[in-house]
Amino acid sequence: MATQAVHMPFLKRFKLYLDERFPLATHLVVVIAFFFSSYLLAERLLRPGESIFGMPAIAGMVTVLFSLFFLRVLDEFKDYEKDLVGHPERIVSQGIMPLSELTIIGWVVVGAMLALNALVGLHALAACLIVIGFALLMFKDFFVGDWLNKHLVIYALTHQLITPLICLYVYTLVAFPTGGGWNPL
């Protein structure tokens, strides 16, 4: 099938990849729920009784979606050798969506996140950079992968810290345009 995939149009192969590894319908529901739970909480804490949904919120939702997709792409690289053996039926394992193309897609997504957040402001760009930086550290297992693999609870905990960082990113979208700060109390 990988030989046939060479002749398959990129968009068709990308759709196959998304359907298998990052189904948009499911992820959109999760992203909308996750984003609004963080965004509306931040609004409630910083601007009780007031709600503003504009460019920062739209940029934030797209950034959260792209962040999760970027994590998915990074995991493809981390798990590639294991997936060749354990999941040879997957799109990436079969070569239908090669890692070389996922590299380009991943960096395009990062570029889009940075551009979008630069339009919102330096606060959003800085928070986005923190999320991207942490994702890259996760990809490298914080440069202590052998040790982390021997301590699975710590491995799991360190890799879950991306979630509160994404929540803090969303918080910045609400806090800084209104002159708020990091202290929600």
Secondary structure as a PSIPRED ss2 file (coil, helix, strand):
# PSIPRED VFORMAT (PSIPRED V4.0)

   1 M C   1.000  0.000  0.000
   2 A H   0.000  1.000  0.000
   3 T H   0.000  1.000  0.000
   4 Q H   0.000  1.000  0.000
   5 A H   0.000  1.000  0.000
   6 V C   1.000  0.000  0.000
   7 H C   1.000  0.000  0.000
   8 M C   1.000  0.000  0.000
   9 P C   1.000  0.000  0.000
  10 F H   0.000  1.000  0.000
  11 L H   0.000  1.000  0.000
  12 K H   0.000  1.000  0.000
  13 R H   0.000  1.000  0.000
  14 F H   0.000  1.000  0.000
  15 K H   0.000  1.000  0.000
  16 L H   0.000  1.000  0.000
  17 Y H   0.000  1.000  0.000
  18 L H   0.000  1.000  0.000
  19 D H   0.000  1.000  0.000
  20 E H   0.000  1.000  0.000
  21 R H   0.000  1.000  0.000
  22 F C   1.000  0.000  0.000
  23 P C   1.000  0.000  0.000
  24 L H   0.000  1.000  0.000
  25 A H   0.000  1.000  0.000
  26 T H   0.000  1.000  0.000
  27 H H   0.000  1.000  0.000
  28 L H   0.000  1.000  0.000
  29 V H   0.000  1.000  0.000
  30 V H   0.000  1.000  0.000
  31 V H   0.000  1.000  0.000
  32 I H   0.000  1.000  0.000
  33 A H   0.000  1.000  0.000
  34 F H   0.000  1.000  0.000
  35 F H   0.000  1.000  0.000
  36 F H   0.000  1.000  0.000
  37 S H   0.000  1.000  0.000
  38 S H   0.000  1.000  0.000
  39 Y H   0.000  1.000  0.000
  40 L H   0.000  1.000  0.000
  41 L H   0.000  1.000  0.000
  42 A H   0.000  1.000  0.000
  43 E H   0.000  1.000  0.000
  44 R H   0.000  1.000  0.000
  45 L H   0.000  1.000  0.000
  46 L H   0.000  1.000  0.000
  47 R C   1.000  0.000  0.000
  48 P C   1.000  0.000  0.000
  49 G C   1.000  0.000  0.000
  50 E C   1.000  0.000  0.000
  51 S C   1.000  0.000  0.000
  52 I C   1.000  0.000  0.000
  53 F C   1.000  0.000  0.000
  54 G C   1.000  0.000  0.000
  55 M H   0.000  1.000  0.000
  56 P H   0.000  1.000  0.000
  57 A H   0.000  1.000  0.000
  58 I H   0.000  1.000  0.000
  59 A H   0.000  1.000  0.000
  60 G H   0.000  1.000  0.000
  61 M H   0.000  1.000  0.000
  62 V H   0.000  1.000  0.000
  63 T H   0.000  1.000  0.000
  64 V H   0.000  1.000  0.000
  65 L H   0.000  1.000  0.000
  66 F H   0.000  1.000  0.000
  67 S H   0.000  1.000  0.000
  68 L H   0.000  1.000  0.000
  69 F H   0.000  1.000  0.000
  70 F H   0.000  1.000  0.000
  71 L H   0.000  1.000  0.000
  72 R H   0.000  1.000  0.000
  73 V H   0.000  1.000  0.000
  74 L H   0.000  1.000  0.000
  75 D H   0.000  1.000  0.000
  76 E H   0.000  1.000  0.000
  77 F H   0.000  1.000  0.000
  78 K H   0.000  1.000  0.000
  79 D H   0.000  1.000  0.000
  80 Y H   0.000  1.000  0.000
  81 E H   0.000  1.000  0.000
  82 K H   0.000  1.000  0.000
  83 D H   0.000  1.000  0.000
  84 L H   0.000  1.000  0.000
  85 V H   0.000  1.000  0.000
  86 G H   0.000  1.000  0.000
  87 H C   1.000  0.000  0.000
  88 P C   1.000  0.000  0.000
  89 E C   1.000  0.000  0.000
  90 R C   1.000  0.000  0.000
  91 I C   1.000  0.000  0.000
  92 V C   1.000  0.000  0.000
  93 S C   1.000  0.000  0.000
  94 Q C   1.000  0.000  0.000
  95 G C   1.000  0.000  0.000
  96 I C   1.000  0.000  0.000
  97 M C   1.000  0.000  0.000
  98 P C   1.000  0.000  0.000
  99 L H   0.000  1.000  0.000
 100 S H   0.000  1.000  0.000
 101 E H   0.000  1.000  0.000
 102 L H   0.000  1.000  0.000
 103 T H   0.000  1.000  0.000
 104 I H   0.000  1.000  0.000
 105 I H   0.000  1.000  0.000
 106 G H   0.000  1.000  0.000
 107 W H   0.000  1.000  0.000
 108 V H   0.000  1.000  0.000
 109 V H   0.000  1.000  0.000
 110 V H   0.000  1.000  0.000
 111 G H   0.000  1.000  0.000
 112 A H   0.000  1.000  0.000
 113 M H   0.000  1.000  0.000
 114 L H   0.000  1.000  0.000
 115 A H   0.000  1.000  0.000
 116 L H   0.000  1.000  0.000
 117 N H   0.000  1.000  0.000
 118 A H   0.000  1.000  0.000
 119 L H   0.000  1.000  0.000
 120 V H   0.000  1.000  0.000
 121 G C   1.000  0.000  0.000
 122 L H   0.000  1.000  0.000
 123 H H   0.000  1.000  0.000
 124 A H   0.000  1.000  0.000
 125 L H   0.000  1.000  0.000
 126 A H   0.000  1.000  0.000
 127 A H   0.000  1.000  0.000
 128 C H   0.000  1.000  0.000
 129 L H   0.000  1.000  0.000
 130 I H   0.000  1.000  0.000
 131 V H   0.000  1.000  0.000
 132 I H   0.000  1.000  0.000
 133 G H   0.000  1.000  0.000
 134 F H   0.000  1.000  0.000
 135 A H   0.000  1.000  0.000
 136 L H   0.000  1.000  0.000
 137 L H   0.000  1.000  0.000
 138 M H   0.000  1.000  0.000
 139 F H   0.000  1.000  0.000
 140 K C   1.000  0.000  0.000
 141 D H   0.000  1.000  0.000
 142 F H   0.000  1.000  0.000
 143 F H   0.000  1.000  0.000
 144 V C   1.000  0.000  0.000
 145 G H   0.000  1.000  0.000
 146 D H   0.000  1.000  0.000
 147 W H   0.000  1.000  0.000
 148 L H   0.000  1.000  0.000
 149 N H   0.000  1.000  0.000
 150 K H   0.000  1.000  0.000
 151 H C   1.000  0.000  0.000
 152 L H   0.000  1.000  0.000
 153 V H   0.000  1.000  0.000
 154 I H   0.000  1.000  0.000
 155 Y H   0.000  1.000  0.000
 156 A H   0.000  1.000  0.000
 157 L H   0.000  1.000  0.000
 158 T H   0.000  1.000  0.000
 159 H H   0.000  1.000  0.000
 160 Q H   0.000  1.000  0.000
 161 L C   1.000  0.000  0.000
 162 I H   0.000  1.000  0.000
 163 T H   0.000  1.000  0.000
 164 P H   0.000  1.000  0.000
 165 L H   0.000  1.000  0.000
 166 I H   0.000  1.000  0.000
 167 C H   0.000  1.000  0.000
 168 L H   0.000  1.000  0.000
 169 Y H   0.000  1.000  0.000
 170 V H   0.000  1.000  0.000
 171 Y H   0.000  1.000  0.000
 172 T H   0.000  1.000  0.000
 173 L H   0.000  1.000  0.000
 174 V H   0.000  1.000  0.000
 175 A H   0.000  1.000  0.000
 176 F H   0.000  1.000  0.000
 177 P H   0.000  1.000  0.000
 178 T H   0.000  1.000  0.000
 179 G C   1.000  0.000  0.000
 180 G C   1.000  0.000  0.000
 181 G C   1.000  0.000  0.000
 182 W C   1.000  0.000  0.000
 183 N C   1.000  0.000  0.000
 184 P C   1.000  0.000  0.000
 185 L C   1.000  0.000  0.000
